[in-house]
Amino acid sequence: MQEMIEGIHYYVNDDGYIVLTSRYLLERGYCCGNGCVHCPYNYENVPEPRRTELTLKSFKEGRGDSSKK
């Protein structure tokens, strides 16, 4: 993978954490199972019950099914 570019591959949230973008995650090519905020793979490798919690939260926040496999 090439150098990560702020605003394209990641951003820093209000709490100072680095958040990976869906573009970066798509380029990586798989769900890592960590429950990334912008996971384009519908949290497929996140274990239950965390997967269901994250899926419900993303729908409530309007992110819905953003899978682009």
Helices and strands as residue ranges (DSSP letters): E 10-12, E 18-20, H 22-28, H 50-60
